[in-house]
Amino acid sequence: MQLAFWVRRAHKWIGLIIGVQALLWMISGLYMVVVPLEVIHGDHLAHVHTERLNPAGTRIAQTRLHELYPGITSVRMKSLLGKEVYEIKQGPQASLVDAASGEKISPLAREDIIALADVAYAGEGSIGGVEWVTKAPQEVGSRPVPLWAVHYDEPGKTTLYFSPYTGDLVARRHELWRWFDFLWMFHIMDYEERENVNNTLLRVASISGLAFALSGAWLLIYSFNRRKKA
């Protein structure tokens, strides 16, 4: 009788814990279904514009480029703010070089980033601040720093992140995305960033589920046995 009391109590509390997590799964899943993924990604807030290259533009030769910057592993030509540039890579590091003069123009200055943001941004807010980020915030994940963060004064608190070495728009973040990220944490039980803690949580969840099932099965068998005796 005493054993049945404690098994019933444990079953109840384990069920409560699992029920709370199940409720979080449903709430987070509902949010993911209701809010379109393209809205979460912020496609409506900023667009990547591809400028056409000028066939008659003045450019230094590729051989000269390799002489100026030894160890180049890749070269890509593109137009940036109306100017043709080479995007070169020397190992993992990317840089921008003026296609006409061969002069390195990266990392890009604050004024260049504001100009890029003005071209990309499609919202209705105005720039509230421009920040040089050397420690990546959680919302940009593992993207390499430093980054330029352009913050906008509008209800969605949009932030556009640009690479100072390539001028690329690397991330769009806004309140709907931040809520998605917060709820996604509950949905996949990613309560900590450290992998060993995540593994521990998964083990605890598995053990709790097994304990819930076993205690429920034991109580079912126990109840049938009591009825037979009665």
C-alpha positions in Angstrom: 0.0 0.0 0.0 2.8 2.4 0.9 4.6 1.6 -2.4 1.4 2.3 -4.4 1.1 5.7 -2.6 4.6 6.8 -3.6 4.3 5.5 -7.2 1.0 7.3 -7.6 2.5 10.5 -6.3 5.6 10.2 -8.5 3.4 9.5 -11.5 1.4 12.6 -10.8 4.3 14.9 -10.5 6.2 13.5 -13.5 3.0 13.8 -15.5 2.7 17.5 -14.5 6.3 18.2 -15.6 5.7 16.4 -18.9 2.4 18.2 -19.3 4.0 21.6 -18.9 6.6 20.8 -21.6 3.8 19.4 -23.8 2.0 22.8 -23.4 5.1 24.6 -24.4 5.5 22.4 -27.5 1.9 23.3 -28.5 2.3 27.0 -27.9 5.6 27.3 -29.7 4.3 25.0 -32.6 1.2 27.2 -33.0 3.4 30.3 -33.3 5.5 28.6 -35.9 2.4 27.7 -37.9 0.7 31.1 -37.6 3.7 33.3 -38.5 5.0 32.6 -42.0 8.7 31.6 -42.2 9.5 34.4 -44.7 8.3 36.9 -42.1 10.4 35.3 -39.5 13.4 35.6 -41.8 12.7 39.3 -42.3 12.5 39.1 -46.1 10.0 41.9 -46.0 12.3 44.2 -44.1 15.5 44.1 -46.2 16.4 43.0 -49.7 19.7 42.1 -51.2 20.3 44.3 -54.3 22.5 43.0 -57.1 24.0 45.9 -59.1 25.0 45.3 -62.7 28.7 45.4 -63.7 29.8 47.9 -66.3 31.4 46.0 -69.2 33.5 49.1 -70.1 34.7 49.7 -66.5 38.4 50.3 -65.7 39.9 47.3 -63.9 43.3 46.2 -62.9 44.4 42.8 -64.3 43.9 39.7 -62.3 47.7 39.1 -62.5 48.3 42.5 -60.9 45.7 41.7 -58.2 47.6 38.5 -57.3 50.9 40.5 -57.2 49.4 43.0 -54.8 47.7 40.4 -52.6 49.7 37.1 -52.5 48.0 34.0 -51.4 44.6 34.8 -52.9 42.4 31.6 -52.9 39.3 33.1 -54.6 38.3 36.3 -56.5 34.8 37.6 -57.2 33.9 40.8 -58.8 30.8 42.7 -57.8 29.4 46.2 -57.6 29.2 47.9 -54.2 27.5 51.4 -53.8 28.0 52.1 -57.5 31.7 51.1 -57.5 33.2 47.9 -58.9 35.2 45.9 -56.4 37.0 42.6 -56.1 36.0 40.4 -53.2 39.1 38.4 -52.5 39.9 35.7 -50.0 43.3 35.0 -48.6 42.6 31.9 -46.6 39.5 32.4 -44.4 39.8 36.2 -44.5 37.7 38.1 -47.1 38.5 41.7 -48.2 37.2 44.2 -50.7 39.6 45.8 -53.2 38.8 48.7 -55.6 38.7 47.2 -59.0 40.1 50.3 -60.7 43.0 51.2 -58.3 43.7 47.9 -56.5 43.4 49.7 -53.2 41.9 47.7 -50.3 38.7 49.4 -49.0 37.7 47.0 -46.2 36.9 47.1 -43.4 34.1 49.3 -44.5 33.5 52.6 -42.6 30.4 53.5 -40.7 29.2 55.8 -43.6 29.5 53.0 -46.1 27.4 50.7 -43.9 24.7 53.4 -43.5 24.6 53.7 -47.3 24.3 50.0 -47.7 21.5 49.8 -45.1 19.6 52.6 -46.8 19.7 50.6 -50.0 18.7 47.3 -48.4 16.1 48.4 -45.8 12.5 48.2 -46.9 10.8 49.1 -43.7 9.3 52.4 -42.5 11.6 53.2 -39.6 14.7 55.4 -39.4 18.2 54.5 -38.2 18.4 54.8 -34.5 22.0 53.7 -34.1 25.0 52.0 -35.8 27.1 49.7 -33.6 30.5 48.1 -34.2 30.0 44.6 -32.8 33.0 42.6 -31.6 31.2 40.0 -29.5 28.5 38.2 -31.4 25.1 38.5 -29.7 23.0 35.4 -29.3 20.7 36.4 -32.2 23.4 36.2 -34.8 24.7 32.8 -33.6 28.1 31.7 -34.8 28.5 34.4 -37.5 32.1 35.7 -37.5 32.7 39.1 -35.9 33.3 41.9 -36.1 30.0 43.0 -37.6 28.2 46.3 -38.2 24.8 46.4 -36.6 22.3 49.0 -37.8 19.4 49.5 -35.4 16.0 51.0 -36.5 13.5 53.0 -34.5 10.3 51.2 -35.3 7.9 48.8 -33.4 9.6 45.7 -34.7 13.1 46.9 -33.4 14.7 45.7 -36.6 18.5 45.3 -36.7 20.5 44.6 -39.9 23.9 43.1 -39.6 26.6 43.7 -42.2 30.0 42.2 -42.7 32.6 45.0 -42.7 34.9 42.9 -44.9 32.4 42.0 -47.7 29.6 44.5 -47.3 27.1 41.6 -47.3 23.9 41.7 -45.3 24.5 38.6 -43.1 21.4 38.7 -40.8 18.0 40.4 -40.3 16.6 40.4 -36.8 13.3 41.8 -35.5 10.9 41.1 -32.7 9.0 38.4 -34.4 12.3 36.6 -35.1 13.3 37.0 -31.5 10.0 35.6 -30.2 10.5 32.7 -32.6 14.0 32.1 -31.3 12.7 32.2 -27.7 9.8 29.8 -28.4 12.1 27.5 -30.5 14.3 27.1 -27.4 11.3 25.6 -25.5 10.2 23.6 -28.5 13.5 21.7 -28.8 14.3 22.0 -25.0 17.4 24.0 -25.8 17.6 25.7 -22.5 21.3 26.2 -22.4 23.9 26.8 -25.2 26.4 24.3 -23.8 26.2 20.9 -25.5 26.8 18.9 -22.4 23.8 20.6 -20.7 21.6 19.9 -23.7 22.6 16.2 -23.6 21.8 16.1 -19.9 18.4 17.6 -20.5 17.7 15.1 -23.2 18.7 12.3 -20.9 16.5 13.7 -18.1 13.6 14.0 -20.5 14.0 10.4 -21.7 14.3 9.1 -18.2 11.2 11.1 -17.1 9.2 9.8 -20.0 10.3 6.2 -19.2 9.5 6.7 -15.5 6.1 8.1 -16.3 5.3 5.2 -18.6 6.5 2.5 -16.2 4.8 4.0 -13.1 1.6 4.3 -15.1 1.9 0.6 -16.2 2.6 -0.5 -12.6 -0.4 1.4 -11.3 -2.6 -0.1 -14.0 -1.5 -3.6 -13.1 -1.8 -2.8 -9.4 -5.4 -1.5 -9.8 -6.4 -4.7 -11.8 -4.9 -6.9 -9.1 -6.8 -5.1 -6.4 -10.1 -5.5 -8.2 -9.5 -9.2 -8.7 -8.9 -9.6 -5.0 -11.9 -7.6 -4.1 
